[in-house]
Amino acid sequence: SYLQRWEECQVEAGRALRLARDGGFKMWQANARILTGASMAHLGQREEGVDEIMRSLFLWEATGAGLVAYGATSLASAYLLVGKRDEGLRVIDESLYRSEETWWAPEQHRVRAELLLLTPGHEEEAHDLLIGAIEMARANGGIGEESWWQLLYVFYYETEQTDKVIETLTFLAENWTKKDWIVALAGQLTSQDG
């Protein structure tokens, strides 16, 4: 799920589920089912994915393990896909600072920002969350930082902040060696504007 290659994720989650069942590892069965549900939601079975993730989170907690941040974030992300803003925000807000799992915090902030954007008037808070996600990623050694900049670019583009789009693309072009996606975004920008 980290790479958002949902077909592969679904296959690997199925393998992990079989191994966990064979070994009697209940917590890892629940983990594999969270990934299965996330895959389902992103592959078009949105409501079924939400239901699977919810059941999986109950199974996870029934093992005695605490709430897993990425599991809750997966549920909030699935709610985002079905347009259930309030449910998604509730799940994110309940999980955001509840655990020591700071490694997943940038993703939690991204999902929260996208959920906020389902209703007009929350652009400033969403922007601040995205900037916070970039700063967290940078603090963690740059893990995923490039993808957060991509998301920030999309935010600026969709909110028609052309000066910020150009500023973001310029920063990215100067700071990353893998520039193919930056060139693609710039081409997309000029083709849509022209």
C-alpha positions in Angstrom: 0.0 0.0 0.0 3.0 2.3 0.6 3.6 2.5 -3.2 -0.1 2.6 -4.0 0.2 -0.2 -6.5 -3.1 -1.6 -5.6 -3.3 -4.7 -7.8 0.1 -5.9 -6.4 -1.0 -5.0 -2.9 -4.1 -7.1 -3.2 -2.1 -10.1 -4.4 0.5 -9.8 -1.7 -2.1 -9.2 1.0 -3.7 -12.5 -0.1 -0.4 -14.2 0.3 0.2 -12.7 3.7 -3.3 -13.6 4.8 -2.7 -17.3 3.9 0.6 -17.4 5.6 -0.8 -15.7 8.8 -3.7 -18.1 8.9 -1.4 -21.1 8.4 0.8 -19.9 11.2 -2.1 -18.8 13.5 -0.9 -15.2 13.6 -4.2 -13.4 14.3 -2.7 -9.9 14.4 -1.1 -10.4 11.0 -4.3 -11.8 9.6 -6.0 -8.6 10.5 -3.1 -6.6 9.0 -3.4 -8.5 5.7 -7.1 -7.8 5.7 -6.6 -4.1 6.2 -4.4 -4.1 3.1 -7.0 -6.2 1.2 -9.7 -3.7 2.1 -7.5 -0.7 1.1 -6.8 -2.4 -2.2 -10.5 -3.1 -2.8 -11.4 0.5 -2.1 -8.8 1.8 -4.5 -9.7 -0.7 -7.2 -13.3 0.3 -7.4 -15.0 -1.8 -4.7 -15.2 1.3 -2.5 -18.0 0.4 0.0 -16.8 -3.2 0.3 -13.3 -1.9 1.0 -14.6 0.4 3.7 -16.4 -2.6 5.3 -13.4 -4.9 5.1 -11.0 -2.3 6.7 -13.5 -1.7 9.5 -13.8 -5.4 10.3 -10.1 -5.7 10.1 -9.4 -2.9 12.5 -11.8 -4.6 15.0 -9.9 -7.9 14.6 -6.6 -6.1 15.0 -7.7 -4.5 18.3 -9.2 -7.8 19.5 -5.7 -9.3 19.4 -4.7 -6.8 22.1 -2.7 -4.6 19.8 -3.3 -0.9 19.9 -4.7 1.1 17.0 -2.5 1.0 14.0 -2.1 4.4 12.4 -1.9 3.2 8.9 -4.9 1.0 9.3 -7.0 4.0 10.5 -5.6 6.1 7.8 -6.5 3.4 5.3 -10.1 3.6 6.5 -10.1 7.4 6.3 -8.7 7.2 2.8 -11.4 4.7 1.8 -14.0 7.1 3.2 -12.4 9.8 1.1 -13.0 7.7 -2.0 -16.7 7.3 -1.2 -17.0 11.0 -0.3 -17.8 10.5 3.4 -15.9 13.5 4.7 -17.2 13.5 8.3 -16.6 9.8 8.8 -13.1 10.1 7.4 -12.2 13.1 9.5 -13.5 11.4 12.6 -11.2 8.4 12.0 -8.2 10.5 11.2 -8.7 12.8 14.2 -9.1 9.8 16.5 -5.8 8.3 15.3 -3.7 11.3 14.4 -1.9 11.8 17.8 -3.1 8.7 19.6 0.0 6.6 19.1 3.8 6.9 18.8 3.5 5.9 15.1 5.0 9.1 13.7 6.3 7.3 10.6 2.8 7.5 9.1 1.9 11.0 10.2 2.6 12.7 6.8 0.1 10.4 5.2 -2.4 11.1 7.9 -2.0 14.8 7.3 -2.4 14.3 3.5 -5.6 12.3 3.9 -7.0 14.8 6.4 -6.2 17.7 3.9 -8.0 15.9 1.1 -11.0 15.2 3.3 -11.2 18.8 4.3 -11.1 19.8 0.6 -14.3 17.9 0.0 -16.1 21.0 1.4 -15.2 24.5 0.2 -13.7 26.9 2.7 -11.0 24.7 4.2 -8.2 25.4 1.7 -6.0 27.2 4.2 -6.1 24.4 6.7 -5.5 21.8 4.0 -2.5 23.8 2.7 -1.0 24.0 6.2 -1.5 20.2 6.6 0.3 19.6 3.3 3.2 21.9 4.3 3.4 20.0 7.6 3.5 16.7 5.8 6.4 17.9 3.7 8.3 19.1 6.8 7.7 15.8 8.6 8.9 13.8 5.6 12.0 16.0 5.4 12.6 15.5 9.2 12.4 11.7 8.6 15.3 11.9 6.1 13.2 12.9 3.0 11.2 9.7 3.0 8.3 10.4 0.6 9.1 14.1 0.5 8.9 14.2 -3.3 5.4 12.8 -3.4 4.2 15.5 -0.9 5.6 18.2 -3.1 3.7 16.7 -6.0 0.5 16.8 -3.9 1.2 20.4 -3.0 1.6 21.2 -6.7 -1.8 19.6 -7.4 -3.3 21.6 -4.6 -2.0 24.9 -6.0 -3.0 24.0 -9.5 -6.6 23.0 -8.5 -7.0 26.1 -6.4 -5.7 28.2 -9.4 -2.7 29.6 -7.6 -0.6 29.9 -10.7 2.3 31.8 -9.0 2.6 29.0 -6.4 2.4 26.3 -9.2 5.4 27.9 -11.0 7.3 28.4 -7.7 6.7 24.7 -6.7 7.8 23.4 -10.1 10.9 25.6 -10.1 11.8 24.4 -6.6 11.3 20.8 -7.6 13.3 21.1 -10.8 16.2 22.6 -8.9 16.2 20.0 -6.1 15.4 16.6 -7.5 17.4 14.5 -9.9 14.3 12.5 -11.1 12.7 15.2 -13.1 10.6 13.2 -15.5 7.4 13.8 -13.6 8.2 17.5 -13.2 8.5 17.8 -17.0 5.2 15.9 -17.4 3.5 18.2 -14.9 4.9 21.3 -16.6 3.7 19.9 -20.0 0.3 19.3 -18.6 0.1 22.8 -17.2 1.0 24.4 -20.5 -1.3 22.2 -22.6 -4.3 22.9 -20.3 -3.5 26.7 -20.2 -2.9 27.0 -23.9 
